[in-house]
Amino acid sequence: MMIMGTAYKVRCKYCGAQFGEARQSRCGIPVPRVTGQGYIETQTAIRCPVCHKKLNATQEEFLEQLEVTYVWN
């Protein structure tokens, strides 16, 4: 079984905290809230672990907070 994934280093625009967010998919079928194709799930909250604010109200809002993106397969 092939496991692929995407990991992000994010800096919260509200409090400045840095944290990692990672998602995996199996056999090329994306199951994460965040995928490598640039699509950001906005209905399920991705929250800052420090201030607990939702960081993905829109795809644009989340993308402007990304510092690094890693993709593996």
C-alpha positions in Angstrom: 0.0 0.0 0.0 1.4 3.4 -1.0 1.2 6.1 1.6 1.5 9.7 0.5 1.2 12.9 2.5 1.6 16.6 2.9 3.0 18.5 5.9 2.9 22.2 6.5 4.8 24.6 8.8 2.3 27.3 9.7 2.7 30.6 11.5 -0.6 31.7 13.2 -1.5 35.3 12.0 -3.3 35.9 15.3 -0.6 35.0 17.9 2.5 34.2 15.8 2.8 30.6 17.1 4.5 28.2 14.7 3.3 24.6 14.4 3.2 21.7 12.0 0.1 20.3 10.3 0.4 16.9 8.5 -2.1 14.8 6.6 -1.7 11.4 4.9 -3.5 9.7 2.0 -3.5 6.1 0.9 -3.1 4.9 -2.6 -3.3 8.4 -3.9 -6.8 9.0 -2.6 -6.7 12.1 -0.5 -8.3 11.8 2.9 -6.8 14.9 4.6 -8.3 18.2 5.3 -5.3 19.7 3.5 -4.0 18.2 0.2 -1.0 18.8 -1.9 -3.0 20.1 -4.8 -3.6 23.4 -3.0 -7.2 22.6 -1.9 -7.8 23.6 1.7 -10.8 22.1 3.5 -12.7 25.0 5.1 -15.6 23.2 6.8 -13.4 21.3 9.2 -11.4 23.8 11.4 -7.7 23.8 11.5 -6.9 25.6 14.7 -3.8 27.1 16.2 -2.8 25.0 19.2 -1.9 28.1 21.2 -4.8 30.6 20.7 -7.3 28.1 19.2 -8.4 30.4 16.4 -9.6 28.9 13.2 -6.9 29.4 10.5 -8.8 28.1 7.5 -11.9 30.2 7.2 -10.9 30.6 3.6 -8.3 28.9 1.4 -6.6 32.2 0.9 -6.4 32.9 4.6 -4.7 29.5 5.3 -2.3 29.8 2.3 -1.0 33.2 3.5 0.0 31.6 6.8 2.1 28.8 5.3 5.8 29.0 5.8 6.9 25.6 4.4 5.2 22.8 2.5 6.5 19.2 2.4 5.1 16.5 0.1 6.2 12.9 0.3 5.2 9.6 -1.3 
